[in-house]
């Protein structure tokens, strides 16, 4: 099998299983948190707010991607494989070709920094790049076959993961807050759930007691209430449905 086909095959395999990536980050992360010097992981709200801000920055990138995207693009599809009814080339897609993966990087960088291990940050960056490089390759092969020359012309002008504003084009569609809420409310609660889990683990490793730092407890509780109401609305009503989005 040629490298092109091997890369595409492995990329499609990873694409369908990319929801498992958090597991491969969390397991070594908790182990490092357990064995690290406890003095370096004690609660400091000023630093941990920065970690939270980095993760929220990644979520904002996802919001700007999903909010302007048409339906059946920029999705969470995994089992069905690649889906793209049209080629996104405006808005954030005129700045970077894979904005969701750029956003995901920052969403995971925040929790990785929480562990306070420089070498783990380096390993995470390398592993994330190797993991998503195959996925991006397979995704671009799919788009190239489907959209042909239109895709090649767009890809020549727009970087893969490092944003550049030199060719910015305003979004073709208006921003849809309902679409963002419908598609990202689980991602929103996971921001605070991840930090809550890290906080509980950190406190247990230090004191051998299950404790929640008040800041993380209140943040998770507030986010949880928002998530619960949003889920009820999403499951019991059609209010968040937007035609074509």
N, C-alpha and C positions, 0 to 999 in steps of 0.2 A: 504494500500500500504506500503510495507517495505521501510525502509529508503534508501536502495540501489537504489530501483526503483524510489523513490521520488527524490533523489539527481540527478539521471540520467535524469529524465524527466524535472526537473527544469533547469538542466544544459543545456540541448538541447534547451529549450525555451530561455534561456539567450543567448546562442550561436548565435541563429538566430537574436537576437535583440541587439547584443553587439555594433553595430554602434551607438546606442542611448546613450551609456555611457557618451560621452562628454556633452550631454545635462544635465544629472544629476549632472555632476561636475560643469558645467558653471553657472547654475542658482544660487546655493548657493554661488559660488565663487564671482559673481558680487554683490550679496547682501552684503556679508562680506566686499567687497571692498568699497561699498557705506557707510557702517556704521563705518568703522574702522577710527582710528585717521589719519587724512590726512598727518601729519608730517611723519608717518612711511612708507607711500607709495610714497613719492616724488621721482622723477627720480634720480637714482644713477647708472651711466653706469657700474661701476665696479661690482656692485652686480647683475645687470640685465644681464650682459654678462655671469655670472656664471649660472644664471637660463637658459639662452639660451644654454650654453654648456651642461647642464644636459639633456636638451631635445634632443640636437644633439647626445649625447652619446646613448640615447635610439634609435635614428634613425640608428646609426651605428650598433647597435645590430641587428636591423631588416635587414639592408643591408647585414650583414654577414650571416644571416639566408636565406634570399631570394636568394642571389647571388649564393649560392652553392646548392640550393634545386632543385630537379627534378620537372617536371610538375605535377599538381594535388596534390601537397603537400604544406604545409606552406602557404595556400591561404587565400584570403579574403572572401571565400564563406560564405554566411549567409542564404539566403532563401533556398538553396538546402541542407543545413545541412552539416554533417561531410563528408569530402572527403579525401581519402588517397590511392593512387594507390600502394604505397610502403612505407616501414617503414624507416624513416631517422634515422640513428644511427652513422653517421660520422660527422666530422667537428664540428660545434657548438652544434649539437645534441649529441655529445659524452661528452659535458660539462654540458649541462642542457636540460631537457626534453621539456620545454616550452619556448624557447628563444624569440618567438614573444611577449608573455605576459610579460616576463621580460623587453624586450625593450619598450613595451607600458607603463609599470609602470614608467620608467624614462622619457618617453616623456610627461607624464602627471604630473610628480613630478615637473618639471621645472615651468610650469604655476601656479601650486598650491603654490609653494614657492613665486611666484611673488606677491601674495596677502598679504604676511607677517603676517600670522596668524598661530601660532604654533599649536593651537588646531584643526584648519582646516586641517593641514598636518596630524595630528594623525587620524582624522576622515576619511580623504581620504585614508590613508594606510589601515585602518580597512575595509572600504567599498570596496576598490579595492580587498583586499584579499577575502572577503566574496563573492563578485560578481564572481571573476574568479575561486575561489575554486570549485564552482559548474560546471563551464564550463570545467575546467581541468578534473574533475571527469568524466563527460559525455564523453569527448574526449578520455580519457584513457579506459573507458569501451568499446567504439567503437573500439579502436585499439587492445585491448586485445581479443575481439571476432574475429577480422579479422586476426590478426597475431599470436595469441595464445602464445606458449612457447617462440617464438622469442622476442615478446614484453616483457614478464615477465623477461627474462634474461637481456634485455637491461635496463629495469626500475629498476632492482635491483642494477645496477652499477651507474646509473646516477640520480642526484638529480632533483627534479621537477622544482624549480625556482632559487635556489642558486647555481651558477656555481661552478664546481670543475674540476680541470685539471688532476686529477690522472689517468683517463682512456681516455685521449684525443686520438682521431684517426683523421688523416688528411682527408679532404673532399674527397669523391669518385669522384665528378665531379669538373671540373674547374670553376672558378668564372666567372659569366656571367653579365657583366656590363649592357648589353642591357636588360636583364631580370629585373635587379634592377630598371633601369630607367622606364621601362614599368609598373612595379607593384608598384613603390614607389613615382612616381612624385607627386601624389596628397598628399601623406603623407608629402612630402618635403615642399610644399607650405603651408600646414596647420601649420607647425612649426611657420612660420612668421605671418600667418593670426591670429593665436591665440594670440600671443604677441601684434600684432597691435590692436586687439579688446580690450585687457586688458589695453593697453596704452591709447587708446581713452577714455575708460570708466574712468580710473584713472584721466586723465586730466579734464574730464567733472565734475567729482565729486569734484575736488579741485577748479576749476576756473569757473564752469558752462558754459564753452565754449568747442565746439568740436575742439580739437587740436591734432596734431600728433607730438610726439617727433621726431626730425630729424633722430636720430639713427634708430628707428623702422620704420620710413617712408622709408628711403633709403634701409634698409634691405628687407622690403616687396616689394618695387618696383623692386629691382634687382632679387629677387626670383620669382616675378610675371612674369618678362620677360622670365626667364629660363623656368618657367612652361608653358607659352603660346607657346613657340617654341616647347617644348617637346610634348605638347598635339597635336599640328598640325602634328608633325611627326608621333605620335602614331595613330592618326585618319586617316591621309591621305596616309600613306605609310606602308609598311611591314618591314621597316628597323629594328624595335625593336623586331620583331618576331624571336625566337630561337627555333628550332625543339626540342621537348621533354622538354622544359623549360617553 
